Amino acid sequence: DVDTADIVKRVVSAVRMCNVPDGFRNDVMGVTSSDGKGPDLYGPFWITATMVFFLAVISNMHGYLHRDDVEEFEADISHLVHAMPVLYSFTFLIPLALFLVLRCVAIPFPLMELVCLYGYSLIPYAPTLLLCLIPVNFLEWVFLLVATCVSCLLILRNVATPILSSDVGMSKAPALVMFVVACHVIFVLVLKFAFFHHRFNNGGSGSSDSGGGSYPPPATAPTPAADSGGDEGGDGRYLW
């Protein structure tokens, strides 16, 4: 039971409180207070849906800016089809997998809270996608890695206390942390190589190896040739 003010507060807090231990769970979702509204699915679902269209549009714009032959550019609708399973898997399947892993090691953590955390952890990627329009490959990596660190930090800071407070938390914590980090690393690699892999294409009718237009062959020097049908000495003549 959340309203617009709650969603806005959670969106802003996903970035501002990413490094506060249990800050998002306790102060924003209010899972430990009696008057807290708890986790919601409204925000994660619509944030993910918005990011699907946003990622598809930005990826097509990125492809347009990374082409020289812009007259031949055509929008690729497949980016929308590919973005949907990638982002919804991040929001719903990864929390489900983490929930099952925690259940296997006897660490109680509600599935709704995990889905809520992962849904709002997509927020740092929204401005990052716009920055990825800058046609510099190195900066794209920097922006995506910064957003991934903020997103991953939000998850780790809010699941660390329930994990460490359990009986098996200290022994299982390193493996669980590695699981969360590995999922984020895979996610950012998919974003980079599936949606931001475009490179400049030179126009022209040249060969594919050179990537440019066709060039005339270099001028060659005249070659001497003997005149077999001439005088006895066969005076040399040049064939041009």
N, C-alpha and C positions, 0 to 999 in steps of 0.2 A: 504494500500500500504506500506507494511513493508518488510525489507530485513533481512538478517541473522544478521547483526550488531544490528539492532533494537531488534530482538528477544533475542539475548544474553544480551543486556543491560536490557531488561525487566525481564529476568530470574534472573539476579544478583540483580537488584533493588528490586525484590519481597521480598528478605531477608534483604538487606542492608537498605532499606527505609521503612521497615514495621512500624516503630514508628514515621515516619515523617508525620505530618498532611498534607493531600492532596499532599504528595510528589510524590506518584506514578501517580496520576491523572494529576497533573500539570507539573511536571518536566520530567516524563518518557513518559506518553501517550501524554502530551501536549494538553489537552482538552481546556485549556484557552488561548493558544497562536495560532496565525494565521499560524505559520509555523510548528505546531505540527502535527503528523500523526494520532493522535487520537487512539481510541481502535481498536483492531484487533481480528479476530476469528481464524486466522491461528495458533497463539501460543496456545491459550486455547485448541483448538481441538487436536493438535498433542501432547501437553503436557499430556492431559488426555489419549490419545491413548497409549503413551509411559508408563504412570503410570499403565495402565491396565495390560500390559504384565509384567512390572516390579513387580507389586504387586503379580501377579500369580506365577512368578518364585520365589520370595522371600518367599512367603507363603509355597511353596513346599520344599524349602531349610530349612525353619524353622521346618517343620514337620519332615524332615530327621534328623536334628540335635537333635530333641527332642524324638528320639526313641532309644531304646536299641537293638531291633531286626531289625537292618537296612537291613538285608538280605531280609526281607519280605516287605520292603518299596516300594510303587508304587506311581508315580507322579499322582496327582489328577487334571485332566483337568477341573474339575468343578470350581476350583478357578478362572480360566480365564472367565468362563461364569458368575460367581457371581461378579467379579471385574468390569465388563463392566457397568452394570446398576448402581452400587454404585457410581463409579467415574463420569460417565456422568450425573447422577442425581445431583451430587454435583456441576458440572460445569455449567449445563444448567437449570435444574429444580429449584434449590434453588434460583438462580438469578431471574428467572421468577416469582417465588412466592414472593420474596422480591419486585420486580418491581410492582406487582399487589397490594401488601400491601401499598407501597408508593403512588401509584395512588389513592387508596381508601382514603388516608388521605391528598390528594392534595399536595404531595411533588414531584416535577418533578425531575426525575433521569433517564437518558437514559438506556435502557435495554442493549445496547451493552457495555456500561461501566461496568455494573454489571457483565456481562458474562466474560469480560476481567479480571476484578478483581478476580473473583472466579477461573478462569482458572489458572492464575499465582499464586494464593494463594496455589495451590497444590505443588509448588516447595519445601517448607520446608519439605514435607513428603518424598521426594526422598532420601536424606541421612539418614533420620530417619528409613526407612524400612531396610536399610543395618545394622544399629545399632541394630535393633530388632532381628538380628540373634544371638546376645549374649544370651545364654540360661539362663537368669536370669529374672524371671517374673517381679520383682520390677523395674528393669532397663527398661524393655519394656514399662511399664506404664509411667515412667519418660520421655523417649524419645518421645513417642506418645503425651503426654501432652505438652511438650515443643514445638513440631511442631505445635500442634493445637493452642497454644497461639500465636505463630508467625503468623500463617495463619489468625486467627481471628483478630489479631491486624491490619494486613494489610487492611482487609475489613473495620473495624470500623474507622480507621484513615482516610480513603478516602471517607466514606459516611457521616461522622459526620457533616462536614461543610454544605453540601447541606440540610441536615435535620434540623440543628439548625438555619440556615438562613431563613427557611420558616416561615410562619405565625403560624403554629401549631407545629413547631419543638420542642419547649420546653416541651409541654405537651405530645407529642407522642414519644419523644426520648427514655425514659426508656423502653417502650414496644418494640420499634424497636431494641434497643440494645439487649434486652433479646431474641428476635427472632433470631438475628444473632448468638448470643452465643449458644442458644439452638440447632440450626442446626449444629454447629461445635461439640458440645458435642455428639449429636446423631451420627454424622459421625465418630468420633474417637471410640465410643463404637462399632459401626458396624465393623470398621477395626480390633479392638482388638479381639472381640468374634467371628467374621466370618473368620478371616485369621490368627490369632496368638493365637489360643486357645489350641494348641497342648501341650501334657504333655508326660513325659517319660513313656514308656510302657516296663515293664519287660518281658523278654522272658521266656519260660518254659511251661510245660504242667500242671501247678498247677491250682487250682481253681481260679475263677475270684475274689473272695473276698480277697485272700491274695496277688494276683498279681505276685507271684513268682513261682518257681518250686515246685514239689511235694517232700515232706519229708517223711522218713520212720517213722512209729509210734514208740513212746517211748517204751523202754523195760519194761516189767511188772514182778513183783516178782512172784515166784512159789506159787501156791495155794495148800493148803493141801486138801486131799480128803480121806474119809474113804474107806477102802477096804471091801466092803460088802461080797465078796466071800472068805475072808480069815479066820483067826482063830476066836475064840469066842470073844476075846477082840477087834478084828478089829484093827490091828496095822495101824497107820497112814502112808500113803505113799504120796509122792509128784509127781504131774503130771507136767512134763516139756513141 
